[in-house]
Amino acid sequence: MIDKRPVNLDIGTIKLPISALVSILHRVSGVALIGAIAILLGLLDYSLRSAEDFAAAVACLDSVPMKLLLLAVLAAFIYHLMAGIRHLVMEFGFGESLEGGRKSAAAVIAVTVIGVVLAGGWLW
């Protein structure tokens, strides 16, 4: 049997549903958190060497680029946590329908935005 359906190999033109985007971004945020842990543990190690290094680490954390990095890490953490809770709830059988998946994906994004705004207010 010869299949004559068109094949779209350009992934940039495929419109993914919001639930698929939330799932993919959940994995991306997990990978980003692994990298962030390495950076933050390095900073912790540096701050524990001496009192002068601790003061330098505090000054580094007070800079705008580091605050932006911390905000990005907090955003990834909040998103990963909310999407993880969504997946756990779906494992228990709630929100498995197409409409339920859309609503829970939108809720993850909304709660993440609120959390990031609150985290930004806390950092500054």
PLY file of the C-alpha trace (Angstrom):
ply
format ascii 1.0
element vertex 124
property float x
property float y
property float z
element edge 123
property int vertex1
property int vertex2
end_header
0.00 0.00 0.00
1.48 3.33 -1.08
0.78 6.25 1.25
0.12 9.44 -0.73
-0.46 11.76 2.22
1.78 14.83 2.33
4.67 14.71 4.77
5.62 17.86 6.66
9.24 17.63 7.80
9.61 21.29 8.80
9.10 21.16 12.58
8.94 24.96 12.76
5.61 25.00 10.93
3.89 22.43 13.16
1.40 24.03 15.56
1.58 22.15 18.84
-1.28 22.30 21.34
-0.68 24.14 24.61
-0.56 20.88 26.57
2.29 19.62 24.37
4.20 22.88 24.83
3.80 22.68 28.60
5.06 19.11 28.59
8.10 19.93 26.42
8.92 23.02 28.48
8.66 20.90 31.65
11.57 18.81 30.36
13.52 21.88 29.24
13.10 23.51 32.64
14.35 20.33 34.30
17.53 20.39 32.22
17.97 24.10 32.96
17.64 23.42 36.68
20.41 20.83 36.53
22.73 23.45 35.03
21.59 26.04 37.57
22.35 23.67 40.44
25.94 23.39 39.22
26.34 27.17 39.08
24.73 27.77 42.46
26.73 24.99 44.15
29.91 26.54 42.73
28.91 29.89 44.20
28.14 28.23 47.54
31.54 26.50 47.53
33.23 29.82 46.77
31.34 31.60 49.57
32.40 29.01 52.18
36.16 29.39 51.61
36.76 32.51 53.69
35.10 35.64 55.01
36.48 37.67 52.08
35.14 35.17 49.57
31.77 35.25 51.32
31.69 39.05 51.01
32.60 38.75 47.32
29.82 36.19 46.80
27.31 38.49 48.50
28.46 41.37 46.28
28.11 39.10 43.25
24.58 38.13 44.27
23.70 41.79 44.66
24.58 42.60 41.04
21.87 43.00 38.40
23.10 40.18 36.10
23.15 37.72 38.99
19.69 38.82 40.12
18.45 38.19 36.58
20.09 34.76 36.64
18.48 34.00 39.99
15.12 35.15 38.65
15.55 32.83 35.66
16.41 29.95 38.00
13.39 30.72 40.17
11.20 30.92 37.07
12.45 27.51 35.89
11.89 26.07 39.37
8.37 27.47 39.71
7.43 26.30 36.21
8.92 22.85 36.74
7.13 22.50 40.07
3.75 23.56 38.69
4.05 21.36 35.59
5.17 18.45 37.78
2.12 18.88 40.01
-0.03 18.96 36.85
1.47 15.67 35.68
0.95 14.09 39.11
-2.69 15.18 39.17
-3.16 13.71 35.70
-1.62 10.43 36.91
-4.47 10.19 39.41
-6.96 10.47 36.56
-7.99 14.12 36.80
-7.85 16.39 33.76
-7.00 13.66 31.27
-9.53 14.82 28.70
-8.53 17.16 25.89
-10.33 20.10 27.49
-8.97 19.26 30.94
-5.45 19.12 29.54
-5.86 22.52 27.92
-7.23 24.08 31.09
-4.55 22.61 33.33
-1.81 23.69 30.90
-3.16 27.24 30.89
-3.34 27.14 34.69
0.32 26.09 34.88
1.31 29.06 32.74
-0.87 31.48 34.71
0.40 30.31 38.11
3.98 30.42 36.84
3.60 34.01 35.66
2.15 35.01 39.03
4.93 33.16 40.85
7.67 34.76 38.76
6.24 38.23 39.36
6.17 37.54 43.10
9.70 36.14 43.00
10.90 39.21 41.08
9.36 41.44 43.73
11.10 39.40 46.42
14.50 39.63 44.69
14.30 43.37 44.20
0 1
1 2
2 3
3 4
4 5
5 6
6 7
7 8
8 9
9 10
10 11
11 12
12 13
13 14
14 15
15 16
16 17
17 18
18 19
19 20
20 21
21 22
22 23
23 24
24 25
25 26
26 27
27 28
28 29
29 30
30 31
31 32
32 33
33 34
34 35
35 36
36 37
37 38
38 39
39 40
40 41
41 42
42 43
43 44
44 45
45 46
46 47
47 48
48 49
49 50
50 51
51 52
52 53
53 54
54 55
55 56
56 57
57 58
58 59
59 60
60 61
61 62
62 63
63 64
64 65
65 66
66 67
67 68
68 69
69 70
70 71
71 72
72 73
73 74
74 75
75 76
76 77
77 78
78 79
79 80
80 81
81 82
82 83
83 84
84 85
85 86
86 87
87 88
88 89
89 90
90 91
91 92
92 93
93 94
94 95
95 96
96 97
97 98
98 99
99 100
100 101
101 102
102 103
103 104
104 105
105 106
106 107
107 108
108 109
109 110
110 111
111 112
112 113
113 114
114 115
115 116
116 117
117 118
118 119
119 120
120 121
121 122
122 123
